[in-house]
Amino acid sequence: MFSYTEKRVQGPALDLTFHLAPWDQPIFQGNTAAIASMSLRKAVDTDIAFDEFRDWCTRNQVLLVSCRLAQDQLAECAFLEANGFRFIELNYRPFLRGLAGFSSDGKIAICPAVASDEPEICGIAATIFEAGRLHIDPQVGPEIGNRRYAAWAANAFRNPSQHVMKCVMDGRIIAFMVMEAPTSTSRFWSLVGLAPGLAGQGLGRRVWEAMLAFHHGQGIDEVHTSISSHNTAVHNLYASLGFRFPAPTITLQWCPLGPIKRHKR
């Protein structure tokens, strides 16, 4: 749905690629950016490549830059922190192979969401997430985080590469999932949410098991997802379901203009 142009700068010690993030422009009411890749060849405090990147951020009035590094890129992490970035989270990408052992209790129906479901699902997405990278960053905050999750769900209804599923029990939507299909036998859950007021009742596990059983019935054999290290309850749920956890990535963020709440437009 969104196109962007990736830029690359190289210096004596640093190789950096980055781009604007147009999907977040309406949410922030300004530009945000992401560092796509970074390689530090020797330990330095700064580098001409980062100076070029900083100038690019200034010219584009970038409010927020995010970066994800492999967990062993500690030199790169230290370099970014020395230049204003803050550690935010560890991001895990757990996966599960083999879904034959899951079954639904028959009380939860799984089906594609339709256009009329969009307001309700976006409303759920705007209220239930508290551990996202924007929510926990004190220079960004939950207001922007909530708007981003609502927009994420709304965009999924129009993105041909994504599908929105709803979980219905007793005539009401109790959960939703935004998913992608990397292959014909695998699914990636990019956004998963349980309706407000339902957490802590054991319903989450029933929903997840019903969805895994639904996938198995469709011939799906592998599921991947993404979890913040701050979301302990969900982390434990996936572990109890048998998901495996590869090494995480490190998420860092930088607000070149200072705290975003002071720069609303």
Backbone hydrogen bonds, N-H to C=O, Kabsch-Sander energy under -0.5 kcal/mol:
donor,donor_aa,acceptor,acceptor_aa,energy
6,E,4,Y,-0.5
7,K,18,F,-3.2
9,V,16,L,-2.7
11,G,14,L,-3.1
15,D,39,S,-2.3
16,L,9,V,-2.8
17,T,37,S,-2.3
18,F,7,K,-2.2
19,H,34,A,-1.9
21,A,32,T,-2.5
24,D,21,A,-1.9
25,Q,22,P,-1.0
28,F,24,D,-2.4
29,Q,25,Q,-1.5
30,G,25,Q,-1.2
31,N,61,Q,-0.6
33,A,64,L,-2.7
34,A,19,H,-2.6
35,I,66,S,-2.6
36,A,17,T,-1.5
36,A,34,A,-0.7
37,S,17,T,-1.4
39,S,15,D,-2.2
41,R,13,A,-3.8
41,R,39,S,-0.6
42,K,13,A,-0.6
51,D,47,D,-2.1
52,E,48,I,-2.1
53,F,49,A,-2.1
54,R,50,F,-2.9
55,D,51,D,-2.2
56,W,52,E,-2.2
57,C,53,F,-2.3
58,T,54,R,-2.0
59,R,55,D,-2.6
60,N,56,W,-2.0
61,Q,58,T,-1.2
62,V,57,C,-2.4
63,L,31,N,-3.3
64,L,31,N,-0.6
65,V,254,W,-2.6
66,S,33,A,-2.0
67,C,252,L,-2.2
68,R,35,I,-0.7
69,L,250,I,-2.4
71,Q,248,P,-1.0
73,Q,70,A,-2.4
74,L,72,D,-1.4
77,C,73,Q,-2.2
78,A,74,L,-2.6
79,F,75,A,-2.2
80,L,76,E,-2.4
81,E,77,C,-2.4
82,A,78,A,-2.0
83,N,79,F,-0.7
83,N,80,L,-0.9
84,G,81,E,-1.3
85,F,80,L,-2.5
86,R,253,Q,-2.8
88,I,251,T,-2.9
89,E,251,T,-1.1
91,N,249,T,-2.8
92,Y,90,L,-0.5
92,Y,227,I,-3.2
95,F,244,R,-2.1
96,L,223,V,-2.5
98,G,221,D,-3.0
102,F,99,L,-1.6
109,A,107,K,-0.5
109,A,168,V,-2.9
111,C,166,K,-2.0
113,A,164,V,-3.0
117,D,114,V,-2.2
118,E,114,V,-0.5
118,E,115,A,-1.4
121,I,117,D,-2.6
122,C,118,E,-2.9
123,G,119,P,-2.0
124,I,120,E,-2.0
125,A,121,I,-2.5
126,A,122,C,-1.7
127,T,124,I,-1.8
128,I,124,I,-1.4
129,F,125,A,-0.5
136,I,132,G,-2.0
140,V,137,D,-2.2
141,G,134,L,-1.6
141,G,137,D,-1.3
145,G,141,G,-1.8
146,N,142,P,-3.2
147,R,143,E,-1.8
148,R,144,I,-2.3
149,Y,145,G,-2.0
150,A,146,N,-2.1
151,A,147,R,-2.4
152,W,148,R,-2.5
153,A,149,Y,-2.1
154,A,150,A,-2.3
155,N,151,A,-3.1
156,A,152,W,-1.5
157,F,153,A,-0.9
157,F,154,A,-0.9
158,R,155,N,-1.4
159,N,155,N,-0.9
162,Q,159,N,-1.9
163,H,179,M,-2.5
165,M,163,H,-0.6
165,M,177,M,-3.0
166,K,111,C,-3.1
167,C,175,A,-2.7
168,V,109,A,-2.8
168,V,166,K,-0.5
169,M,172,R,-2.3
172,R,169,M,-1.7
174,I,167,C,-3.0
174,I,172,R,-0.6
175,A,167,C,-1.2
176,F,193,G,-2.1
177,M,165,M,-2.2
178,V,191,L,-3.3
179,M,163,H,-2.9
179,M,177,M,-0.6
180,E,188,F,-2.2
181,A,161,S,-0.5
183,T,186,S,-0.6
186,S,183,T,-1.0
187,R,222,E,-2.0
188,F,180,E,-2.5
189,W,187,R,-0.5
189,W,224,H,-2.9
190,S,178,V,-1.9
190,S,188,F,-0.9
191,L,178,V,-1.5
193,G,176,F,-2.3
195,A,174,I,-2.9
198,L,195,A,-1.5
201,Q,198,L,-0.9
206,R,202,G,-1.1
207,V,203,L,-2.5
208,W,204,G,-2.6
209,E,205,R,-2.7
210,A,206,R,-2.3
211,M,207,V,-2.4
212,L,208,W,-2.4
213,A,209,E,-2.4
214,F,210,A,-2.3
215,H,211,M,-2.5
216,H,212,L,-2.3
217,G,213,A,-2.1
218,Q,214,F,-0.9
218,Q,215,H,-1.0
219,G,216,H,-1.7
220,I,215,H,-2.5
221,D,185,T,-2.5
222,E,185,T,-1.2
223,V,96,L,-2.3
224,H,187,R,-2.4
225,T,94,P,-1.8
226,S,189,W,-0.6
227,I,92,Y,-2.6
229,S,90,L,-2.3
231,N,228,S,-1.6
232,T,230,H,-1.5
235,H,231,N,-2.4
236,N,232,T,-2.5
237,L,233,A,-1.9
238,Y,234,V,-2.6
239,A,235,H,-2.1
240,S,236,N,-2.3
241,L,237,L,-1.4
242,G,239,A,-1.1
243,F,238,Y,-2.3
244,R,95,F,-3.2
249,T,91,N,-2.3
250,I,69,L,-3.3
251,T,89,E,-2.8
251,T,249,T,-0.5
252,L,67,C,-2.8
252,L,250,I,-0.5
253,Q,86,R,-2.0
254,W,65,V,-2.2
258,G,255,C,-2.0
260,I,139,Q,-2.7
262,R,259,P,-1.5
263,H,260,I,-2.5
